[in-house]
Amino acid sequence: MPRFSVIVPCFKVQGFLRECLDSLLSQSYADFEVIAVDDRSPDGCGAILDEYAARDERVRVLHLPENVGLGRARNAGLPHAGGDYLFFLDSDDTLTPGALRAMADRLAGSADPDVLVFDYARTYWWGGTRRNALAHILAEAEAGSGAGNGNGNGNGGGTDGTFTAAERPEILDLLMVVWNKVYRRDFVESNGFAFPPGYYEDTPWTFPVMLSAERIAVLDRICLNYRQRRQGNILSTTSRKHFDIHDQYERVFAFVDSRPELAGWRPYLHRKMGEHCLDILAKPDRLPPSDKKEFFRRTAEMFRSRRPDGEPVPAELRVLEHGYAAYRARRQAERARRELARRRTLVRRAAGARAQRAVDGVRARRPIDPQLVVYSAFSHRGVLGDPGAVYRKALEIAPQLRGVWVVRDEETAAGLPEGVEHVLLDSPAYRRVTARAGFFVNNVNWPGALAKRPGSVHIHTHQGTPLKYMAADLLNRPGARYGVDVPQMLRRADRWDHSLVANRHSELVWERAYPCHFASARTGSPRNDVLVGADPGAGAAVRARLGIPAGHTVVLYAPTRREYVRGGHVDRIDLARFAAGLGEGHTLVVRLHPSLATGHARGMGLADLHRRGVLVDATDEPHVEDVMLASDVLVTDYSALMFDYANLDRPIVVHADDWEAYTASRGTYFDITAEAPGHVSRSFGELARLLASGSWRDEDSTRLRAAFRARFCAYDDGHAAERVVRRLLLGEEFPDVAAAKVPAPGAAHEELAST
């Protein structure tokens, strides 16, 4: 008996069906069967299904003699299902890598619940991806029910991490669909659950299932990509079939009426029905205009007939008691209010802009304060990176300087270290300090509205040594520069006075990529001071904070983003398999690129693996230097982190399985696979063998790293922050980097010219 029976109904999806089946049949977890239902599809779906069934014995195909619709096509597959759990997968959607393994692990960890609810992401025809907006409900339910650790917390739910809808009713706020859950087959069969015909067939399935389930578990992981077609799904089409919603809710109410123990849900369902129907009515592309009045009337009749005795009507639904004319009047009033609010906003903005220009003009006549230094890092995210290192060193050796940080919001401000003076971006305080500051230190360009006053000094620290093309070099890479306004970027870079560099390569690249009038400052990278000469025990405290067992070999995996896919994230490695392959005595630490930290990449299994103790997710660690210190070896692809990590003189492995695609889309200044800081792997198998054999730290690795360090760590001597403070902020003399560390200028020029 397989663990999962995956029922895949198919109708006119030949363009997407192969991708769906491939995502399913390539899962690392193989204990499942596929019951594919050809709903008399007029295109090539049937032939495609037969092709897959011929080459994979897990696939069985049912060819229906007539088209019956989505719900009844699913029903047709039910009698053929023999798995422990039922999973209804729509044939234009896809599973994410490792999804079935994550589901199986979660089911086992929660002692086979009736229903498991997992997360999904919407994937758009133009390549964009957006995670379920209510994903926090899953995270809170998983944490609140003690999921994965066997500990309840008194917030409702069992000790195995399960709960009922009554204990966590917010679970019903999730999208009312069938495909974001798996269902214990015995539970479904014993309750006789089935899909009705018509539109909105998920509604009379999902409500009865969720209200009847005695044990619900959740998995806070994106397991499914929900395809958003360019022309929308069937529920976005204009049709009288939307009237089916009334019959579907009648089925829900009939089910509740048949189960006295569910009577308490009637007020909730009554409100949900009203909200759902009004939402359909409000959509401009659902109903023909001539049918809207009838739809409203039928909704109002049902709303009155199903209203529980003594239950007040929510204010937003009272319009259902006042007739269609009142509804139309309310909608017109809402549109009028929105338009009025929009016009008022425009007027306020215009008036505010005029007033602000007047104030800025007055402030621009006040003298510059040579002791005031304004800092920002990573788009105003806090005391981080090179600016953070300069700020800390200035506190130590130049306390007469007043350092003020620009932060993006109150939440960021709350996370600042105690005693850090700060202003919010675009606030009056921000305008006051930026109008008078003598120095500006940032690793990202300042907003365009910030005008550089004569006499002020802008110090740009960058964010590391560049491997991939930057700024003006992106002009011949249309895919990589998508959404990047290069001319505006260069106009802002015109404000720079000093550009910090850690090596001759960076110096040449920045002067080419940013054809502006700054001076390159051979200071080294201030944030790398803590890495230079760090002893092996320097990361012990960080390891303890991350929960890494003493004595473990720590493998840091730090992939960068990809420009050849929307969203920047590609699952290059099965992280669970990677972690398991390292063996006993090893810990895998993963740190995503900062641009992916708040996207759907975290939901693709990383957060789940972290919670289960399979690996450590260090993406949110504020100081990447701490994470590097805590590790023994770096595995990366093309991340600039490798240039910083080389200062530790610890092994580096470059995993370059998509090097050709990456360099073709983004462009790179040199071939990292030919001039690598250590061994290079071209496939996951090669990477696994490198780490298992121990060759990642052999003599070849040491030799390659030495050459890499000589080239790219030339100006990092542990005194970069002090050099910036004394030379650029205080105007003092300070010794250059040791001459022996600096490569010959001629060789460096030849190097860049060759690219």
N, C-alpha and C positions, 0 to 999 in steps of 0.2 A: 504493500500500500504506500503510494507516494505521500510526501508531506503536503504538497500543494497540487490542487487541480486548477489549472489556469484556463478559464473559459474566455475565448476570444471571438466575439461575433463580428462578422465582416459584411459590409455592404458599401460598394463604390469607394473603396479606399486603396485601389491598386498602387497608387503612387506612394503610399506610406506603409503598406503592409509589410514589405520586406524589412524595413527599418525596425518596425515593431517586433517582428519575429526574431530578428537577429539580436535585438537587445535582450530578449527573453532566453533564447537558446544559448547565448554566450555567457550566461550567468555562471559565476564560480560555484554556486550551489546548484547541484544537478538533480536533486530528489524531487522532481515534479513531472506532471504530465500536462499536455496541452490539448484542449478540446476546442478545435477551431470550427466555427459554425458559419458556413457559407449561406447567408440569408438571401439566396437566389439573386446574388449580385450580378448585374448585367455586364460588368467589366471583366477583367482578368483575375479577380480575387480567387475564384475557385481553382484555377490552374496553378496559381502561386501556392495555395495551400497544399494541393496535391504534390507539388514539387518538394515542398519542405517535408511533408509526411513520408515521401519516398526515401529521403536521406536521413531522417531522424525518427527513430522508433517511438520517441516520446510524443510525437504529434499524431493526433487522430483528427480526421475531417468529417464533419457532417454536412451534406449538401441538402438543404431544405427544398422541398418541391415547389414552394411558393414563398414570396416575401412576406414575413410576418412582423417585422419591426424589431427594434433593438431589444425591448423587454422580453418578448416571447422567443427571440433567438437565444437569449441567455437561458431561458427556461428549457429550451431544447437541449442544451448542453448538460443541464443538471443531472438527469438520470444516468449519464455516462461517467460522472465524476466519482472517482474512488479515493481521492486524497483526504487527508485529515482536514485540510483547509481549502476553502473555495476562494478564488481570486478572479474577479471579473475585470479583464484588461481590455480597454477599448483599442481597436485595431489601428488607430492613428496616433496612439500614445506610445511612449517607450519607457522601459525600466532603466534606472541608473545602474552603473556597475556596482556589484555587491549588494543590490537591494534584497534579493531573496535570502542571502546569507544573513543579513541584518534582521530580516523578519523572522527567520527560523530561530536565530539566537534569542530574540526578544520573546518569542512564543515559549521557548523552552525555559527562559528565565522567569516567566510569569505563569508557569504551570498550565499551559494550554487554555487561555481565556476563550470566551465565546466570540469576542471580536477584538481585532487589533487594528487601531487607527494609525496611519502613518502620514508623513508629509509629502508634498508635491511642489513642483515649480511650474509656472506657466512658461512655455517656450513659444516665441512668436515667429511668424513666417519670415521676418526680416532678420532673425538671429538673436534678438534680445531674450533675456531670461529674467523672470521675476518670481521670487519665492512667495508662497502662500502668505497673504497679509496677516493671517491669524495664527501663524506658526507659534507664537508665544503661548497659545493655549496648550499646545502639545508639550512644550518645554515645561510649563508650570504644572501640568498634570503629571508628567513623568517625574519631576522633582518632588512634587507634593505627595505622590503615592509611594515614594521610596523605591521607584523603579530601579531594578538592577542590583539593589543591595539588600532587599528583603526587609527593609525597615519602613513601617508606616510612620506617619508623623502627626497623626491626630486630625488631619484635615479631611478625613474621609478616604475610604479605600482599604483594601486588604493588605496583609503583610507581604503578599507576593507581587505588589505593585499594580493591582487591579482595583476597579471601582465600578459603581453603577452610574447611570445617567442622573439619578436622583442625587447622588453624592457630588457629582461634578456636572451640573446642567450646562455649563458653558461649552461642553464638548459638542452639544447640538448646534452651536453657532457656526461650526465649520461648514464648508460647502456641502449641501445636501446631495451628495453623489455616492455612487456605489463603489467606484474604483479606487478610493483612498483607504480601503479597508480590506482585510481578509477575515473570513467567517468560518468558524468551526462547523464542519459539514453536519455532524450529528445534531448540533444546535439548530441549524437551518431546517433539517429534515423533520426534527421532532416538533417544530413550530409550524411546519407547512408553509414557510415563506416562499413566495413566488412573485414574479414581475407581472404587472397588468399591461395591457396594450396602451398605446397612445403616447403623447408627449408627457414629460415630467414623470416617467415611470420610476425614477429613483426615489421620489418622495414617498410613495406608499410602501416601498421596501425599507428605506433607511429609518424612518421614524419607528415602525414596529420592531425592527431589529434592535435598534439602539435602546428603546424603552424596555424591551424584553430581556436584554442581556443582563445576566447577573454578574458577569466578570468582563470588564472592558480594560484593555491595556493600550498603551500608546507608544509610538516610536517616533521620537523627535529627529527624524532623518528624512531627507528628500529621497524617496524611492521611485518616484514616477515623474516623467516630464509630460505635462498636460499640454498638448499641441493646441495653439490658438491659430486657427486657419485664417488666411487673409480675408476670406469672405464670411468668416464666422462659422459657428456650428449650427446645427439644425434649429436650436432654440433661438437663434438670432434672426431667423427668416420671418418674413411677414406672412401670417397664415391664421386661419380660424382654428387651426389645431391647438393654439394656445388656450382655447376654451377647455381643453382636457384637464387643465389644472384643477377645475372644480370637481370633476369626477375623482381625481386622484386624492384630493383632500377628503372627499366623502369616504373613500376607502380607508384612509387613516382614522377618521372618526369612528367608522364602523368597527375597526379593529379594537380601538380603545373601549368602545361600548361593550365588546365581547369579553373584555378582561377587566372585571371590577377593580382589581388591584391597581389598574392604571388610571382610574378616574381622576386622580389629582392632576393629571397632565392636561386635562381639557382646557383650562384657561390659557396655558402656554400654547397649545396647538391652535386655539382660536385666534390668538394674537398673531402667531406665525402665518396662519392662512391669510389673514387680512393684509399683513405686510407683504407677503409674497405676491398676492394678486395685484395689489396697488403698484408694486414694483414693475410687474409685467405691463400694466396699463400705462405707466409713466414712460416706458421705453418707446421712442419714436418709431422703431423698426419692427415692432412685434405684431401689432394688430392693424388691419385696414381701418382708416379713420371712420368709416361707416359702421364698424363693429364695436367701437369703443364704448358707446352708450350701453349697448346690450351686455358687454362684458362687465361693466360697472354694475348694472342692475342685477346680474346673476351673482356677482360677488357680494353685493349688499344683502341679497336674499339669503344667501348661505351664511353670511356673517350674523344676521339676525336669528336665523333658525338654530345655529350652533352656539349661540352665546350662553355660557353657563349662568345659572340663576345667581343673582346678587353680585356678579362680577362687574366692576367698573370698566368702562371702555377707555383705553389709552387715548390721550388727546390727539395723537397723530392719526388715529383710526376713526375718530368721530365723524369724519366726513362721509363715512359709509352709511351713517344714519340720516344724512341730510340731503341725499339725492345728487344726481349727476351734475346739475347746474351749480350746486355748491362746490363740488369737486373741481369743475372747470374754473370757477371763480378763484378758488384757492391756488390752483396751478398758475393762473395768470398773475395773481398777486405775488406769488413766489418769484416768478420771472421778473416782474417789475422791481421787486426788492433787490434782486441780484444785480439788475442793471443800474439801479440807483446807487447801490453800494460800490459798483465798479466805477461809476463816474465820480463819486465822492473821493474814492481812493486816488484817482488820477489828479483831481484838483488838489488834494492834500499833498501829494507827492510834488506837484509843480510848485506849490507855495513853499513847501519845506526845502526844496532844492534852491529856490531863490534866497530864502533866509540863510541857508547853510553857506551859500557862496559869499554872502555878505560877512558872515562870521569868520569864514576861512580867510577872507581878505584882510580882516583886522589882525588875526593871529599871525598871518604871514609877515606882518610888519614888526612883530616882537622878535627879540634876538634869539638865536639858537643857543641851546644849553649844551656846552661841550662835555658835560658830565652825565648827560642823559642818553642811555642806550636802550633802544627798543628792539626786542627779540621776538621771533616767531619761528615755528618749525612745523613741517608737514601740514601746511594749511591751517595753522593755528590750533594744533592738537595738544600743546603742552610743552613742558621743559624737556625736550628730546633732542637726539642727534647732535650734530656739530654745534648748533647754536646753544644747546643745553650745556655742552662741555665748556664752551667759551664763557657762558654765564657763571658757571660754578667756579671756574678759575678766576674770573674777575672778582667774585665775592671774596676769594682768598687773598689775592695779591693787590687788588685795587678797590678797596671798600669805598673809596670816595666816589666811584661811579654808581649811578642810580640805574639799575636794570629793571625794565618794565616789560612784561610779556603780553602779547596780544593773543587772546584765546577766542574761540569761535562761539561759545555759548556758556551758560551757567553750569551745565553739567561738566564741561571740561574744566571750568574754573574750580569746581568743587574737588576735583582730583589733583590739583596742584599741590606740591609740597608746602608745608607750613611756612608762612612768612614771605612767599613769593608775591611781589606786587604785580598786578595784572589789570588789563582793561579788556572789555568786550569789543570785538570787531564792530566798527561802524557806530559805536556809542559816542556820546559827547566827550567822554574821557579819552577815548581812542583818538579823536580828532585833536584834542588838546596836546597829548604827548607826541603824536606824530608831526604836529605843526612845529614843535620846538626841539625835537631830538637831534642831537649831534651825530649819532650813529644808529644805523639799522643793520641788524644781523638776521639773516634768514636763509633757509635752504630751499625755499620756494619763492617764486616772484611775488612781490607785494601787489595788492589790488591796483588796478589801473587808476583809480581815483586818487591814489596817494601821489601828490606832486613832490618832486625832489627839489628842496630848497638849495640855493647856492650855499656852499659851506658845509652841508651835511655830507656824511660819508656812508655809503652803502657797501656792506660786506656780504658777498654771496658765498655760501659754503658748499653748495651742491649737495648731492645725496650719495656720494661715492664715486668710484672710478667707472667710467662708461664703457660698456661692451657694445650695447645696442645704439643705433643711431639716435641722435637727439637734435632738437630744435631745427635749425636750417637744413640739416642733413636729412630731415624727414620729408622735405619738399618733393623728392623723387620716390617717396614711398606712400602713395595715396591711402593704402589700407591702414598703415601705422599712424598716419596723421589724422585719421578720421576723428572729428570732434576737437581737434587741436588747431587753434588759430596761431599759426607760426608768426605772421607779421606782428600780431599783438604781443606775443611772447617776446619778440625781439625789442619791441618798443619799451616794454617793461625792463628788459635787461639793459637798456640804454642808461638806466639809473645806477648800474653797478659801478663802484670805484675799484673794488678788489674782488678777485675770483680766487678762492682757495684751491690749491691743487696738492695731491699727495704723490705725484710722479710726473715725469716728463710726458708720458702718454696723455694724461688728463689735460695737461697744460695745452698741448697741441690740439686736442679734440675740442676743448671749450673755446679756444680762440677761433677755430674754424666753424663750429656749430653756432656760436654766438658772435657774429661779426659786429662787435660793439666797441666801446672805447675804455674798457676796464684794463687794469693791470693784474697780471697773474701773480699771486702770492704763493711762493713755494714754502708753505708752512707745514704741510702734512695735514691729515684729517684729525681735528681735535677729538672726535668721539673715539678714535682708535688709540688714544693715549693709554687707556686702561688695558688694551690688548698687548701693547708692546712690552715684551719682557715679562708677561704674566706667568706666575709659577703654576704648576699643575693643580695646586689646591685652591686656586683663586675662585673657582666656581662652586666650591663646596656648599656655601650658604644658599646659592641659587638652586642647586640640586635638591637640597633639603626642602626648600620652599615649594618646589615643583613635585615633591613626593617621589623622587627618583631614589631607589635603594642604594645604599652605600656600596661601593665596589663595582657597580654596573658600568659597562662600556656604553657611552651615550652617543647615539647616531643622530645627528641633526639633519633633517631633510627640509630644505628651503627652496621650493620651486618658485619661479617667477611667473608673470602673466604672459599670455599669448595674444598677439595682435591678430592672428589669423582666425580667431573665433570671437563672436560677440560675447561680451562679458568678461573675456580674458582668461576663463578657467577651463582647463582640460584635465580630465582624470588620466594622467600618464601612468600612474602606479596604483595597484590595489594595495592600499595602506595596511589592511588587516593581514594580507599575505606577506607583505614586506616585513611587518613587525614580527610575525610568527617565524619567518625564515631567519631572523637574526639569532634566535635561540636563547637559551637560558643565559642570564648574566648580562643581557643587553636591554636597553630602553631606547625606543624610537621617539624622538621629539620632532614635531612638525611645526613649522612656522610658515604660514602663507604670506604671499606678497601683501603689503598694506592695502593695496587697491582692491583686494579680494576679501578683506577681513570682515566686511559687513554684507557681502553678497551671498548668493546661494551656495557658494563653495563650502561654507561651513556646514551647511545642511546636507551635503552629499555624503555623509558618513563620518566626517572628522569629529564633530561634536559627540556623536554616539560612541565612537571608538574611545574617545577621551573619557567619557563617563564610565565606560566599562573597564577602564584600566588597560586597554590594549596598547595605547600609546599616550603620549602627553601632547596636548594641543597648546603650543606656546605662542599662538598668533596674537593674543591679547597682551602678552608681556610688553610693557611699555618700552623697555630698554633692550634692544636686540643685542647689545654688547654683553648683557648678563647671560642671555641664552647661548651665545657663542662660548663664553667662559665655562659654561656648564657642560659643554660637549667635548667629545674626544675625536670626532671626525665629522666633516661636513659632506653631505651628499646634496648637490645642487644641479641645476641644469645650466642656466645662463644668468643667474642672479648676480648682481653687483656685490652681493654679500661675500662672494669668494675673495674679492680683493681685500676686504677688511679682515676676513678670517685668516688670510695668509700671514698676517702679523703675529698670530698665535704660534706659527710654525707647527701646526697640527695637520694631519692628513686631510686632503680634499679629493673627492671623487666627483667627476663631471658626468652626469647622466644625460647623454645627448641623443636620445632615440628619435627626435624630430628636428635635428639640427638644420637640415636642408629647408624644411618648411618654415622654421623660425627665422633663419637668416634671409630667406626670400621675402618674407612678409615684413619684417622689421628692419632688416639691414644691420650689419655688425661691423665694427672697426677692424677686427682681425678674427681669425679662425681659432676659437677657443679649443677646438678638438685637436688642433695641430700644435698649439702652444699652451697646453693645459697645466694647471697647478698640481696635477696628479693623474691617476689612471682615469680613462674614459670608458664608459659603458655605452653600448649602442642598443641594448635591449634589456628587459627586466631580468632575463636569464643571466646575462653577463654581469649585471649589477649584483644579483644574488650570489653568484659564484665569487665575485671579488670580495664581498664581505664575509662569506662563509670560509673562504680559504685564508683570510688574513693578509692577502697580498695588497690590500689597500694601504698598508703601512710598511711595505718592503723598501728595498734600496732604490728601486726606480721611482717610487713615490717620493722619497726624500730628495732625490736628484731633481726631479721635475719641479718640486716645490721650491727648492733653493733658487733655481733660475727664475721662477715666477716672482718670488719675493724680491730678488735683486732688481727686477724690472718695475714692479708695481708698488712696492713698499719703500721706495727710495727716500721719501721725505718724512716718513713716519718714524720718529725717533723717541716718542713718548713725551715730547715737549711742545706739541702743536698748539694746544690751547694757550699755553703761556706765551708762545711766539705771537699768536694773534692779539692777545691782550696787550703785551708790551709794545709790539711794533705798530699795530694798526689802531689800537684804542688809546694808548698812552704816548705813542711817538717815541719810544725808547729804542736804544740799540739792543739787539739780542742776537746771540750767535746763530749762524746758519746751520743747517743740517750738515752732519759730518760729510766732508767731501767724498770720502770713500763710498758713500751710499748713493751718490748721484751718477747715473749712467752718462756716457758721452753724448753731448747734444747732437752730434752728427748722426749717430745711430738712431736716436729717437726720431729725428726728422725723416730719415729713410724709412723707418717703421710706418709712420703715418702716411707718407707718400705712397707706399706700396699698397695701401688699402684703397 
